[in-house]
Amino acid sequence: MSRIGNLPIKLGDKTKAVIAGKKINFEGPKGKLSVNLPAKVKVEMKDGTVLVVREDDSREARSMHGLARTILANAAKGVSTGFERRLSIRGVGFRAEVKGKSLHLSLGYSHPVVFNLPEGVTAEVDKAARTEESLPTVDLTLRSADKEALGAAAVKIRALRPPEPYKGKGIKYAEEKVRRKEGKTGTT
């Protein structure tokens, strides 16, 4: 018995869900999302809620029950309120700028880095750079209705220049703590 899979998914006032075979289409103020259901799982609609039901008690059906419910709940939340992920870019001369559907980054390399944002993901740069531990910091906010696409974009942007442990320069998640190492000490 899946504790997560049995929970109903409550739809918001402005959110609609339409079941079309093994596909569920969600529509809300933040956009539209379509989710394909895994095998051995069915979906039922009852007065504004979505219920995920497994077809039998096989191992595969039990394993997909909670997963399918979580994916559907994320889609319902995404089209109603959306998701956001914050990144911090730290370093002298490190900058970010949004131009159309691409993100132009200056990360200390000999060339600028251009990252094309995936479909449905938007970026916003906080222009007021602040200083943390003598390094200037730029805040970057990614927003999307699709949680999976948002997380994948954040991981790819962070991989362009991961934070290093000595000065903390690089791109990190806003809530991430970078373990700092002590540098070399002079011999006396």
C-alpha positions, 0 to 999 in steps of 0.5 A: 500500500503506497502512502504517497500513491493513495493521496488525492491531487487537489486541482486549483481553481484555475487548473484543469485536467483532461484524461485522454487514454494514457495521457493527462493534460493539465492547463492553468495560469502558468501554462500547459503540461502533458504527462504520459502515465506509466504502465499498470497505473490508471487515473480517475477524476472525482469532483476537482481531485485526481486519484491515481489507482494501480491496476493490480498488486504486482511489483511493477504496479506498486513501484509506479504508483507513488512515482506516477502520483508525484509526477502528476502532482508536480505537473498540477502545481507547475501549471497553477503556481510554477517552480523556481530555482535560484543560483548564485554566481560568485567571482570577480568579473563573473556576470550574467545577462539574459538576451531573448531565449539565451543566457550570456555568462562571463565566467572567467574563461577567455570567451563568453559562455552562451547557454540556450534556455530550454522551452518553457524555462525563463531566466531573470538576473538580479542587477544589484550585485552584492558582495559576499566574503569579498567576492561579488555575487550575481543572483540568477532565478530560473522559472518554469511550470515543468519541474523536470526541465527546470532542474535539468537547466539548473544542473547544466548551468551549474556545471559550466563553472562549479564552485571551487573550495578555496575561494568559493568562486563559481556557480552554486545553488542559492541554498547550497553550502560550499565546504571551504578548504584552507589554502597553503600557509607560508613556512616560517 
